[in-house]
């Protein structure tokens, strides 16, 4: 008997997904657990495996198109089975219960192929390549290889841009989305230098918002305009951390970053100030006993926040390894829901971009987020004398419904004390 296959909810914040690629076509036999499609969620591109076994009779969405959670993704059944009445009934039921929160009515989803009882029709030839961590293609002259992100390759295909005409501005020459956005025919050729040209007429380009950017916009707007933010800023003397990091990296295989010290100091401070490790739930406040630190990571389409779990119980080396792995997985779009769910506190660090200070928007459901600026080598006063020093400015954003000024200040003072005397938190087994 034919069965409806619906779009699953692949992350806690997912409301719809973009069907990046079908790995099966109408008429194909599908085994349980076999890869059927790749779906772009608000966090990553993920593989969709079939829970049913049978023949694929109908595909409910085109490659590159969005479909809401619980929308009709496909129909599975026996070869040649008539599914039209089942499909019509399901579309009618979905249309009746659709709400304003559903971005695209399921009934409006355009089928890309279907099979009748007597014939099987194959879907149109796919125009979107399977997403990979990175794709390598030959350039126009055949003697050079280009690295390209899946999103950039898709946009280039949609715009008819010859990949051999592009020069990547991403890491190691990788072609990324901005290279597609900036490309003008005849103006940017592989191997050439980019020269600025005056623009003498008005023009613009509009790009479809990605699932990740939609979620960032919705969640941070809700946070900013719902949670009453206030901010606490403090300068921290980083001389001892600079010295400790240099010494540790001379004797350990795992290289420790300044951010790893920050994560460890935050986790230790939260253990002493549990009121900051909390969340506003409307009619109650949740005080978390466990400490899961979300570490914001910038990716091509926005921001992901993988979570270092039970961070207070981990050594600097363990934290360093986890954060590096998360950063790589985030950039490769390989993070899974268990990697980014469950944070109790968040750190956002822009120090590596030479940003001296900034304020961050709280990452729900956390009550606080800590913004980390660059370590500046500046003149400081110590023991009544001016001398060179390393200073880092941090800003704690607090939800005033949960954390008051005094509570946030005490947390920051503990955090400052740990970084200015890191030996306190680097006891046996903590390096």
Backbone torsions as a table, in degrees:
resi	resn	phi	psi	omega
1	UNK	NA	135.2	-178.0
2	UNK	-63.7	144.6	180.0
3	UNK	-131.1	144.3	175.1
4	UNK	-80.2	132.8	172.9
5	UNK	-105.9	120.9	-174.9
6	UNK	-107.5	157.1	178.4
7	UNK	-68.2	118.7	179.7
8	UNK	-78.3	162.1	174.1
9	UNK	-88.0	107.3	-171.7
10	UNK	-93.5	-5.8	173.5
11	UNK	-149.9	163.6	-175.1
12	UNK	-67.1	-20.6	-177.5
13	UNK	-110.4	3.7	-176.0
14	UNK	-71.8	130.4	173.3
15	UNK	-115.5	-24.0	175.8
16	UNK	-154.9	163.1	178.2
17	UNK	-134.1	155.7	176.0
18	UNK	-102.1	126.1	178.6
19	UNK	-76.4	102.1	-176.1
20	UNK	-75.3	-46.2	-178.5
21	UNK	-156.6	137.2	169.8
22	UNK	-88.3	131.0	174.8
23	UNK	-97.8	-5.2	176.3
24	UNK	-129.2	154.5	176.5
25	UNK	-122.2	166.3	-179.4
26	UNK	-57.8	132.3	-178.5
27	UNK	99.7	-14.5	179.7
28	UNK	-75.3	146.9	173.4
29	UNK	-85.3	133.6	-177.5
30	UNK	-121.1	130.3	175.7
31	UNK	-93.2	154.6	176.2
32	UNK	-62.6	129.8	-178.8
33	UNK	88.4	-0.9	-179.0
34	UNK	-83.5	145.0	179.3
35	UNK	-66.9	126.0	-178.8
36	UNK	-110.8	-40.9	-175.1
37	UNK	-155.4	167.1	172.3
38	UNK	-118.2	132.0	-172.9
39	UNK	-123.6	130.6	174.7
40	UNK	-88.7	116.8	176.8
41	UNK	-97.7	-170.9	178.0
42	UNK	-74.0	-10.2	-176.7
43	UNK	-116.5	-34.4	-173.8
44	UNK	-165.7	168.8	172.1
45	UNK	-91.3	121.7	-171.7
46	UNK	-123.7	154.6	179.8
47	UNK	-87.3	136.6	177.2
48	UNK	-107.5	117.6	179.5
49	UNK	-104.8	142.6	-177.0
50	UNK	-72.9	137.7	173.4
51	UNK	-90.3	-16.6	-178.5
52	UNK	-108.7	162.2	172.8
53	UNK	-117.2	141.9	-179.9
54	UNK	156.9	-160.4	179.3
55	UNK	-103.5	136.7	178.6
56	UNK	-77.6	113.7	-175.1
57	UNK	-98.5	-24.9	-170.8
58	UNK	-157.4	137.7	174.3
59	UNK	-112.6	125.8	-169.9
60	UNK	-94.4	-0.3	-178.0
61	UNK	-154.1	143.2	178.6
62	UNK	-76.2	155.3	171.4
63	UNK	-61.2	135.8	-179.7
64	UNK	88.7	-5.1	-179.8
65	UNK	-102.4	154.0	-179.8
66	UNK	-89.7	150.2	175.7
67	UNK	-141.8	134.0	-178.2
68	UNK	-69.7	157.6	173.3
69	UNK	-56.3	134.5	-178.4
70	UNK	76.3	8.0	174.7
71	UNK	-73.1	163.2	-178.2
72	UNK	-75.8	110.5	-177.1
73	UNK	-90.4	-42.6	-177.7
74	UNK	-164.1	174.0	173.2
75	UNK	-130.5	131.1	178.7
76	UNK	-114.5	147.7	178.0
77	UNK	-175.1	-152.1	177.8
78	UNK	-92.0	153.7	179.6
79	UNK	-55.2	128.8	177.4
80	UNK	78.5	2.3	-177.7
81	UNK	-67.8	139.0	179.0
82	UNK	-80.1	120.8	-176.4
83	UNK	-118.9	3.3	-171.7
84	UNK	-61.2	-42.9	179.5
85	UNK	-65.8	-38.7	178.3
86	UNK	-62.9	-44.4	-179.7
87	UNK	-64.3	-46.0	-178.9
88	UNK	-61.8	-41.6	-179.6
89	UNK	-66.3	-41.5	-179.9
90	UNK	-66.4	-40.9	178.3
91	UNK	-65.5	-39.2	178.8
92	UNK	-65.6	-42.9	179.3
93	UNK	-64.5	-42.9	-179.6
94	UNK	-65.8	-40.5	-179.5
95	UNK	-63.6	-36.0	-177.6
96	UNK	-69.2	-33.7	-176.1
97	UNK	-102.1	5.1	178.7
98	UNK	-66.4	147.2	-179.3
99	UNK	-125.1	177.6	179.8
100	UNK	-65.9	-17.8	-179.5
101	UNK	-76.9	-16.6	-179.4
102	UNK	-83.9	119.4	-174.0
103	UNK	-68.6	-39.9	-178.5
104	UNK	-130.6	119.2	178.9
105	UNK	-56.9	136.2	-179.3
106	UNK	-60.6	-35.8	-177.7
107	UNK	-62.6	-21.4	-177.7
108	UNK	-89.9	-4.0	-178.8
109	UNK	-62.1	129.3	-175.2
110	UNK	-89.4	119.5	178.4
111	UNK	-69.4	141.5	177.8
112	UNK	-97.0	-14.4	175.7
113	UNK	-168.8	155.6	173.8
114	UNK	-154.7	158.2	-179.5
115	UNK	-114.9	134.0	175.7
116	UNK	-89.2	-179.9	-178.5
117	UNK	-66.4	-25.0	-174.1
118	UNK	-108.8	-15.6	-175.5
119	UNK	-143.4	152.0	176.2
120	UNK	-115.2	123.3	-179.6
121	UNK	-107.6	127.9	179.5
122	UNK	-78.2	148.8	178.3
123	UNK	-70.7	163.8	177.5
124	UNK	-58.8	154.7	178.2
125	UNK	-58.2	124.7	-178.3
126	UNK	-59.8	142.6	178.1
127	UNK	-109.5	-1.7	-178.0
128	UNK	-114.1	126.4	-178.8
129	UNK	-75.4	154.3	178.4
130	UNK	-61.9	133.0	178.9
131	UNK	-68.2	137.1	176.0
132	UNK	-130.8	171.8	176.4
133	UNK	-55.6	-46.7	169.9
134	UNK	-157.3	149.1	-179.1
135	UNK	-113.6	145.4	178.9
136	UNK	-119.5	129.0	-178.0
137	UNK	-130.4	157.6	176.7
138	UNK	-77.7	142.6	176.2
139	UNK	-79.3	175.4	-174.1
140	UNK	-61.4	-36.2	-177.3
141	UNK	-86.2	-2.7	172.2
142	UNK	76.5	-1.0	-175.9
143	UNK	-111.5	9.9	-178.9
144	UNK	-142.4	151.7	-178.8
145	UNK	-118.2	139.1	-177.4
146	UNK	-112.6	141.6	172.1
147	UNK	-97.8	139.6	-175.8
148	UNK	-145.8	141.3	177.6
149	UNK	-76.9	154.2	179.3
150	UNK	-57.5	-41.5	-179.6
151	UNK	-64.5	-43.4	-179.9
152	UNK	-63.3	-39.7	-179.7
153	UNK	-65.6	-39.6	179.1
154	UNK	-64.7	-45.3	179.8
155	UNK	-64.2	-38.6	178.5
156	UNK	-62.9	-40.5	178.6
157	UNK	-65.1	-41.7	-179.5
158	UNK	-64.2	-34.7	-177.2
159	UNK	-93.7	-1.8	179.1
160	UNK	69.1	31.7	-178.4
161	UNK	-88.9	129.4	175.9
162	UNK	-71.1	119.2	-177.3
163	UNK	-61.6	-27.3	179.0
164	UNK	-68.3	-13.6	179.0
165	UNK	-91.2	-0.5	-175.1
166	UNK	-102.5	149.0	171.0
167	UNK	-121.9	121.1	-174.8
168	UNK	-73.6	141.2	176.6
169	UNK	-110.1	5.1	178.1
170	UNK	-83.0	-171.0	-178.6
171	UNK	-61.1	131.1	-179.2
172	UNK	57.2	33.4	177.2
173	UNK	77.5	16.1	-178.4
174	UNK	-70.0	134.2	176.9
175	UNK	-78.2	125.7	-178.5
176	UNK	-124.3	-179.8	-173.0
177	UNK	-56.2	-41.3	-176.4
178	UNK	-63.4	-28.8	178.0
179	UNK	-66.3	-34.1	176.5
180	UNK	-72.1	-43.6	-178.6
181	UNK	-61.9	-37.3	-175.1
182	UNK	-85.6	-14.5	-172.4
183	UNK	-67.4	131.4	171.7
184	UNK	-125.7	130.1	-177.9
185	UNK	-51.0	128.3	176.5
186	UNK	84.0	-2.8	-174.7
187	UNK	-106.2	-16.7	-174.4
188	UNK	-143.3	98.4	-174.0
189	UNK	-111.1	144.6	179.5
190	UNK	-51.3	128.5	178.9
191	UNK	89.6	-7.9	-179.3
192	UNK	-92.3	168.2	174.1
193	UNK	-99.4	147.1	-177.4
194	UNK	-82.3	120.8	177.7
195	UNK	-112.3	136.2	-178.3
196	UNK	-72.7	136.9	177.1
197	UNK	-124.9	140.3	179.8
198	UNK	-69.6	139.3	176.1
199	UNK	-98.3	121.2	-173.6
200	UNK	-110.9	4.2	175.7
201	UNK	-143.4	154.7	-177.9
202	UNK	-73.4	136.9	176.6
203	UNK	-159.5	162.3	177.3
204	UNK	-159.0	168.2	177.0
205	UNK	-138.4	137.0	179.0
206	UNK	-111.5	133.3	-177.9
207	UNK	-118.0	136.0	179.2
208	UNK	-61.3	134.5	-178.7
209	UNK	-71.2	131.7	179.3
210	UNK	-74.5	163.4	177.9
211	UNK	-60.5	-39.4	179.7
212	UNK	-64.0	-45.7	-177.9
213	UNK	-66.2	-35.6	176.4
214	UNK	-59.5	-45.3	-178.0
215	UNK	-68.7	-41.3	176.9
216	UNK	-58.6	-46.0	-178.8
217	UNK	-61.7	-44.5	-176.7
218	UNK	-68.9	-48.0	-174.7
219	UNK	-69.3	-41.8	-178.3
220	UNK	-74.5	-31.1	174.8
221	UNK	-65.5	-42.6	177.1
222	UNK	-60.6	-43.3	-179.1
223	UNK	-65.1	-48.6	-174.4
224	UNK	-65.1	-39.6	-174.5
225	UNK	-97.2	-2.3	177.0
226	UNK	-108.0	-47.3	-179.2
227	UNK	-85.4	125.1	176.8
228	UNK	-73.0	99.1	-178.1
229	UNK	-75.8	142.3	161.6
230	UNK	-138.2	161.6	-167.0
231	UNK	-128.8	138.5	177.6
232	UNK	-124.2	122.7	-176.3
233	UNK	-116.4	142.1	-176.3
234	UNK	-148.9	143.1	172.3
235	UNK	-92.3	138.1	-179.1
236	UNK	-125.0	131.1	176.4
237	UNK	-75.8	115.9	-174.5
238	UNK	-103.4	12.2	-177.8
239	UNK	-55.9	-45.4	-176.3
240	UNK	-69.8	-35.9	177.2
241	UNK	-66.1	-41.6	177.8
242	UNK	-57.7	-46.2	-179.7
243	UNK	-67.7	-42.6	-179.1
244	UNK	-64.2	-42.9	179.9
245	UNK	-61.9	-43.7	180.0
246	UNK	-61.6	-42.8	-179.8
247	UNK	-66.9	-44.6	-178.1
248	UNK	-63.7	-43.2	-176.4
249	UNK	-69.8	-12.9	175.8
250	UNK	-80.4	-19.2	-173.9
251	UNK	-121.9	-5.1	-178.9
252	UNK	-114.2	150.0	177.2
253	UNK	-73.9	-36.4	179.1
254	UNK	-83.4	121.0	-179.4
255	UNK	-80.4	128.0	-176.3
256	UNK	-93.4	134.6	176.7
257	UNK	-100.2	166.0	175.3
258	UNK	-62.5	-34.4	179.9
259	UNK	-64.3	-31.9	177.4
260	UNK	-64.2	-39.9	174.4
261	UNK	-61.1	-40.3	-179.7
262	UNK	-63.1	-46.1	180.0
263	UNK	-60.4	-45.1	-179.5
264	UNK	-64.1	-42.1	-179.8
265	UNK	-67.2	-38.7	177.4
266	UNK	-62.6	-47.8	-178.5
267	UNK	-60.6	-43.0	178.7
268	UNK	-64.9	-39.2	179.6
269	UNK	-68.1	-37.2	179.1
270	UNK	-65.1	-33.2	177.7
271	UNK	-63.4	-33.4	179.6
272	UNK	-83.3	-24.4	-178.0
273	UNK	-127.3	72.4	-174.9
274	UNK	-63.3	-19.9	179.7
275	UNK	-64.5	-23.5	178.2
276	UNK	-81.3	-22.7	-179.3
277	UNK	-89.0	62.4	-167.0
278	UNK	-140.1	177.5	-179.5
279	UNK	-150.3	145.0	175.7
280	UNK	-89.6	123.0	-178.3
281	UNK	-117.0	24.6	176.2
282	UNK	89.5	-77.0	-179.0
283	UNK	-101.9	6.0	178.9
284	UNK	-158.8	161.3	176.3
285	UNK	-113.0	133.3	178.2
286	UNK	-100.1	121.8	174.1
287	UNK	-102.6	108.5	-175.5
288	UNK	-77.6	132.7	176.3
289	UNK	-83.9	-28.3	176.8
290	UNK	-90.1	158.7	-178.1
291	UNK	-122.8	107.9	177.8
292	UNK	-116.1	112.7	-175.7
293	UNK	-95.0	118.8	172.8
294	UNK	-83.1	130.5	-179.6
295	UNK	-116.0	109.1	-176.9
296	UNK	-64.0	131.4	179.7
297	UNK	-126.1	125.7	178.6
298	UNK	-79.3	132.8	174.5
299	UNK	-126.3	178.0	-173.2
300	UNK	-58.0	-40.2	-174.4
301	UNK	-97.8	-1.1	-178.5
302	UNK	161.0	-126.3	-172.4
303	UNK	-142.0	134.0	173.2
304	UNK	-120.6	153.0	-177.2
305	UNK	-128.9	79.7	174.0
306	UNK	-65.9	157.9	-169.7
307	UNK	-118.4	126.1	171.2
308	UNK	-88.0	107.8	-172.8
309	UNK	-84.2	142.2	-179.7
310	UNK	50.3	48.1	-172.8
311	UNK	-61.8	-29.6	-178.3
312	UNK	-68.9	-18.7	-179.1
313	UNK	-96.4	2.7	-174.8
314	UNK	-107.8	150.1	178.7
315	UNK	-79.2	168.4	176.0
316	UNK	-57.5	-42.6	-178.9
317	UNK	-64.5	-41.3	178.4
318	UNK	-63.5	-43.3	178.1
319	UNK	-62.7	-43.5	-179.5
320	UNK	-59.9	-45.0	-179.5
321	UNK	-63.4	-46.8	-178.7
322	UNK	-62.1	-46.7	-176.9
323	UNK	-63.9	-40.9	178.1
324	UNK	-63.5	-42.5	178.9
325	UNK	-64.2	-42.8	179.2
326	UNK	-62.9	-42.2	-179.2
327	UNK	-61.6	-41.9	179.4
328	UNK	-67.2	-44.9	179.3
329	UNK	-63.4	-37.1	179.5
330	UNK	-64.5	-45.6	-179.8
331	UNK	-66.8	-30.9	179.3
332	UNK	-88.6	2.5	-178.9
333	UNK	58.0	42.2	179.3
334	UNK	-113.2	5.5	176.9
335	UNK	-65.1	141.7	177.5
336	UNK	-108.4	162.0	-177.7
337	UNK	-51.5	-37.6	-179.6
338	UNK	-67.1	-16.0	179.3
339	UNK	-80.3	-28.7	-173.3
340	UNK	-115.2	-0.6	-178.3
341	UNK	-96.4	149.2	168.6
342	UNK	96.2	11.1	179.7
343	UNK	-62.9	145.3	175.7
344	UNK	-113.3	-12.6	178.4
345	UNK	-158.3	148.8	-176.4
346	UNK	-127.7	143.5	174.5
347	UNK	-117.5	132.4	174.5
348	UNK	-122.7	117.9	-173.4
349	UNK	-117.6	115.9	175.7
350	UNK	-113.0	15.0	-179.1
351	UNK	-60.0	-36.6	-178.6
352	UNK	-67.1	-13.6	177.0
353	UNK	-100.6	14.9	175.9
354	UNK	66.2	24.8	175.2
355	UNK	-84.2	122.3	-174.5
356	UNK	-73.7	-42.7	178.2
357	UNK	-159.3	153.8	176.8
358	UNK	-162.7	167.7	174.8
359	UNK	-113.6	136.4	-178.1
360	UNK	-106.5	149.6	176.9
361	UNK	-85.2	133.9	-176.7
362	UNK	-57.8	136.5	-180.0
363	UNK	-93.0	101.7	-176.7
364	UNK	-56.5	144.3	5.9
365	UNK	-93.2	13.0	-178.1
366	UNK	-57.6	155.1	174.6
367	UNK	-91.5	-15.6	-176.7
368	UNK	-146.5	157.5	170.2
369	UNK	-142.1	140.5	-177.3
370	UNK	-109.2	120.9	177.9
371	UNK	-94.6	126.7	-176.1
372	UNK	-110.1	124.9	177.7
373	UNK	-95.0	-178.2	-178.9
374	UNK	-73.2	151.8	172.4
375	UNK	-82.2	117.5	-177.1
376	UNK	-103.6	133.1	176.2
377	UNK	-90.5	101.6	-172.2
378	UNK	-135.6	165.3	174.2
379	UNK	-69.3	133.9	177.3
380	UNK	-132.7	161.3	178.7
381	UNK	-102.7	120.5	176.5
382	UNK	-133.0	128.4	-179.1
383	UNK	54.4	39.0	176.7
384	UNK	76.5	8.3	-178.6
385	UNK	-125.6	144.6	176.4
386	UNK	-84.8	127.6	-179.4
387	UNK	-150.5	162.2	179.9
388	UNK	-68.9	144.9	-179.8
389	UNK	-152.2	164.8	178.0
390	UNK	-110.0	116.8	-174.5
391	UNK	-123.1	135.3	176.8
392	UNK	-120.8	131.7	179.3
393	UNK	-100.1	131.0	178.7
394	UNK	-125.8	150.0	178.2
395	UNK	-131.6	123.7	178.1
396	UNK	-97.0	119.0	173.4
397	UNK	-91.7	128.6	-175.1
398	UNK	-123.9	143.2	170.7
399	UNK	-84.9	111.0	-172.9
400	UNK	-68.2	-12.7	175.8
401	UNK	-70.6	-21.9	-174.7
402	UNK	-116.3	-47.3	-173.4
403	UNK	-112.2	124.0	176.1
404	UNK	-88.5	167.9	-177.0
405	UNK	-58.0	-42.1	-178.9
406	UNK	-66.2	-41.2	180.0
407	UNK	-62.7	-47.0	178.4
408	UNK	-63.4	-38.2	-179.5
409	UNK	-65.7	-41.7	179.2
410	UNK	-64.0	-40.4	176.6
411	UNK	-60.0	-48.2	-178.8
412	UNK	-62.1	-37.8	179.4
413	UNK	-66.4	-37.7	175.6
414	UNK	-66.2	-43.6	177.9
415	UNK	-58.6	-44.3	178.6
416	UNK	-62.6	-44.4	-178.2
417	UNK	-63.1	-37.9	-179.9
418	UNK	-67.1	-42.3	-179.1
419	UNK	-73.8	-30.4	179.7
420	UNK	-80.3	-13.3	174.9
421	UNK	-142.2	67.6	-170.0
422	UNK	-63.0	-18.3	179.7
423	UNK	-60.1	-24.3	-179.9
424	UNK	-63.0	-37.3	-177.7
425	UNK	-100.2	1.7	-179.0
426	UNK	-110.4	52.2	177.3
427	UNK	-73.8	-166.3	-178.0
428	UNK	-59.6	129.1	177.1
429	UNK	81.5	4.5	-177.7
430	UNK	-105.0	8.5	177.9
431	UNK	-105.9	NA	NA
